[in-house]
Amino acid sequence: MTILIIWLIGFGLIAYFANQRWNSGVSRGLDKMLPNILKSHGSNRNMWVIVLAVLGATALVQPVEMLLVVILLALIGWGVMALVNWAGNKTHH
């Protein structure tokens, strides 16, 4: 129950501050990190505020699990890219 309360408080605070500072830097910072297809360009404010709040609150409550998930996703992405490159090299011959 304590973890839920901490998560809800973190979610609320992160959502509030991300929403307040959307035009003064959050939107531009998000656009710098994302690929072109996902860039917000200042729109979809509510969706991105909720996404940032969920990720931030979860990282606040369970930082080790978040780190392990990021490492696992990076390894899976690396494996998929290696497989795609290997398959691409085989098709040109």
C-alpha positions as CSV (number, residue, x, y, z in Angstrom):
1,M,0.0,0.0,0.0
2,T,2.9,2.4,0.8
3,I,4.4,1.8,-2.7
4,L,1.1,2.6,-4.3
5,I,0.8,5.9,-2.4
6,I,4.4,6.8,-3.3
7,W,3.7,5.9,-6.9
8,L,0.6,8.1,-7.0
9,I,2.3,11.0,-5.4
10,G,5.2,10.7,-7.8
11,F,2.8,10.4,-10.7
12,G,0.9,13.5,-9.7
13,L,4.0,15.6,-9.1
14,I,5.7,14.6,-12.3
15,A,2.5,15.1,-14.4
16,Y,1.9,18.5,-12.8
17,F,5.5,19.8,-13.4
18,A,5.7,18.3,-16.9
19,N,2.4,19.9,-17.8
20,Q,3.5,23.3,-16.3
21,R,6.8,23.3,-18.1
22,W,5.7,21.8,-21.4
23,N,6.2,24.9,-23.5
24,S,9.4,26.0,-21.7
25,G,11.5,23.0,-22.4
26,V,9.8,19.6,-21.9
27,S,8.4,19.5,-25.5
28,R,11.8,20.5,-27.0
29,G,13.7,18.1,-24.8
30,L,11.4,15.3,-25.8
31,D,11.7,16.1,-29.5
32,K,15.5,16.0,-29.2
33,M,15.4,12.4,-27.9
34,L,12.7,10.9,-30.1
35,P,12.9,9.7,-33.7
36,N,11.0,11.8,-36.3
37,I,8.0,9.6,-36.3
38,L,7.4,10.0,-32.6
39,K,8.2,13.7,-32.2
40,S,5.5,15.7,-30.5
41,H,6.2,19.1,-32.1
42,G,4.3,20.6,-29.2
43,S,1.1,18.6,-29.8
44,N,-0.2,15.5,-28.0
45,R,0.6,17.3,-24.7
46,N,-1.7,15.2,-22.5
47,M,-0.5,11.9,-23.9
48,W,3.2,12.7,-23.4
49,V,2.7,14.1,-20.0
50,I,0.9,10.9,-18.9
51,V,3.6,8.8,-20.5
52,L,6.4,10.7,-18.8
53,A,4.6,10.6,-15.4
54,V,4.0,6.9,-15.6
55,L,7.7,6.2,-16.5
56,G,9.0,8.6,-13.9
57,A,6.8,7.3,-11.1
58,T,7.7,3.7,-12.0
59,A,11.4,4.5,-12.1
60,L,11.0,6.2,-8.7
61,V,9.3,3.2,-7.1
62,Q,11.2,0.4,-8.9
63,P,14.5,1.7,-10.2
64,V,16.3,-1.7,-10.4
65,E,13.5,-3.3,-12.3
66,M,13.4,-0.4,-14.8
67,L,17.1,-0.6,-15.3
68,L,16.9,-4.4,-16.0
69,V,14.0,-3.8,-18.4
70,V,16.0,-1.2,-20.3
71,I,19.1,-3.5,-20.4
72,L,16.9,-6.4,-21.6
73,L,15.2,-4.3,-24.3
74,A,18.6,-3.0,-25.5
75,L,19.9,-6.6,-25.8
76,I,16.8,-7.7,-27.7
77,G,17.1,-4.6,-30.0
78,W,20.8,-5.4,-30.6
79,G,20.0,-9.0,-31.4
80,V,17.2,-8.1,-33.8
81,M,19.4,-5.6,-35.6
82,A,22.2,-8.2,-35.9
83,L,19.7,-10.6,-37.3
84,V,18.3,-8.1,-39.8
85,N,21.8,-7.2,-41.0
86,W,22.7,-10.8,-41.4
87,A,19.5,-11.5,-43.3
88,G,20.1,-8.4,-45.5
89,N,23.6,-9.6,-46.4
90,K,22.3,-13.0,-47.4
91,T,19.6,-11.6,-49.7
92,H,22.1,-9.6,-51.8
93,H,24.1,-12.6,-52.8
